[in-house]
Amino acid sequence: MSINDTLLKEIPEGYTPTYSQVTVFKDDEMQLIKNLYDQAIYKDQHNIILSLYNRMVKVMEVEPNQKPIEFVDTAIKDYNYYTQNM
């Protein structure tokens, strides 16, 4: 297991989160989302990213103005921001 396999995702200094609703997820749920996302990026599986996007939008009750890949990435960063800064 490496640091890339953990929930932590590096957040830039001065990062401003976009979706506070991301806190509806539990750590294990977000870990699964991150793992699926990372694997889908690596294997170029856009259908997985689209599925993650659709489910996350429904659970978070948001209407993002981002492409699915950008939204999932932002949500992962936002989750890390909120859990590290609470």
C-alpha positions, 0 to 999 in steps of 0.5 A: 500500500502506498500513499496514493492508495490512501484517502489523502489527496494533496491540496494546494496551499490556499485551496478553496473548496467548492462543494461543502455537501461532500461531507455527506460521505463517510471516510470508507465511501470516499475511499471507494470513490477515490479508488474507483476514480484513480483506477478509471483514470488509469484504465481510461474508463470514462463510463466509471467516472460518469457513473461516479459523477451521477451517483455523487450528484444525486447523493450530494444534491448538487448541480455542478457546472463541471465535467464529470471528471473535474467534478469527481476530482474536485469532490475528492479534494473538497472532502480532504479539505473538510476532513483535514480542516475540521 
